[in-house]
Amino acid sequence: MYHIAPINAFNDNYIWLITHEQNDHVFVVDPGDANAVITYLNQHKMSLTGIFITHHHADHTGGIAQLQQHYGNSLTVYGPDNENIAGLTHPISPSTQSISVPFEPTPIKVIHLPGHTLGHIAYFFAGHLFCGDTLFSGGCGRLFEGTPEQMLASLNLLASLDTNTLVYPAHEYTLANLAFAQAVDSDNHALSQYTRAAQQLRAQDKPTLPTSIGLERSINPFLRADNKAIQASVARHSQQAIDSTQRCFTLLRQWKDKF
C-alpha cells in the first residue's frame, strides 16, 4: 500500500519519500536539501504534504524553511521539540508515544532514541522504520551527544522490533560499515554473503537500503555486542577485558570511530 523511494542528497544522504496508493498525501523524512525534494516532486507531478524530522543536524533539517516557503503554510512538520529545530508545526515531546497523520489510519509510533543526539526519534508504522542516524545497515550512528549506555539501549529497542521490519536509515554508509563489521566478525557467513550483495548493488549505483531488523540482527556488530565471538574480537583489539555487553559496545564504538 505504501511506496517509499529514496531521494539522493549531498554525498550519501537519502531523503525518504512516502506515498500511499490510496491517497495523494506525500511526506518526506529528513529533507536536508529542499532543491532535491522539489526537483523530484516536480518530475513526478507531486506536491508535498508533510515532513518528518528525526533530529536537529543540518543535513536532515536544512530544507525545512525553503520547503515551507515553496509549498505554503499547510505543510506539516513533525520533529522532536527538545532539539533546536526551526519550523516545526507539530513538535513531539519526549513523552509522546504516537502521532496521527493523514495518510495512516492508525497512529504512527514514535520511538525515542537518545545516543546520536539526545532528542533523536524514529517513526514506525506498517512495518516501516525511519530511524535517521541511529541504526545503519551494518553500523550505528556516532555518539555526538549521548552516551554509549543510551545508544545501546536505543539500539536494543530497535532490535526488539519484528524481524520483518524494513529499516530506512538516512545515509548510504553500508559498504564502509560492512568493512568494519568484517574486521570485527570475520567468520560470520551471513555477513560475507550480505557484503557481496551490497557491493553488487553499489556497483550498479543502486541503494543497499532498506535493510531489515532480521538482517541487521545477524550481521550488525552493534546489535550483537552480547555475542561471544564479537566480545573476543573486541577484547583482542582493545587489549581490555570484556565483562559486559555494555563494555563491549562502548569499545566497539570507539574502535569504529578510528577505523
Sequence and secondary structure as in RCSB ss.txt:
>XXXX:A:sequence
MYHIAPINAFNDNYIWLITHEQNDHVFVVDPGDANAVITYLNQHKMSLTGIFITHHHADHTGGIAQLQQHYGNSL
TVYGPDNENIAGLTHPISPSTQSISVPFEPTPIKVIHLPGHTLGHIAYFFAGHLFCGDTLFSGGCGRLFEGTPEQ
MLASLNLLASLDTNTLVYPAHEYTLANLAFAQAVDSDNHALSQYTRAAQQLRAQDKPTLPTSIGLERSINPFLRA
DNKAIQASVARHSQQAIDSTQRCFTLLRQWKDKF
>XXXX:A:secstr
 EEEEEEEETTTEEEEEEEETTS  EEEE  S HHHHHHHHHHTT    EEE     HHHHTTHHHHHHHH TT 
EEEEETTS  TT SEEE TT  EEEETTEEEEEEEEE  SSSTT EEEEETTEEEEETSEETTEE   SSS HHH
HHHHHHHHHTS TT EEEESB  HHHHHHHHHHH TT HHHHHHHHHHHHHHHTT     EEHHHHHHH GGG T
T HHHHHHHHHHHTS   SHHHHHHHHHHHHHT 
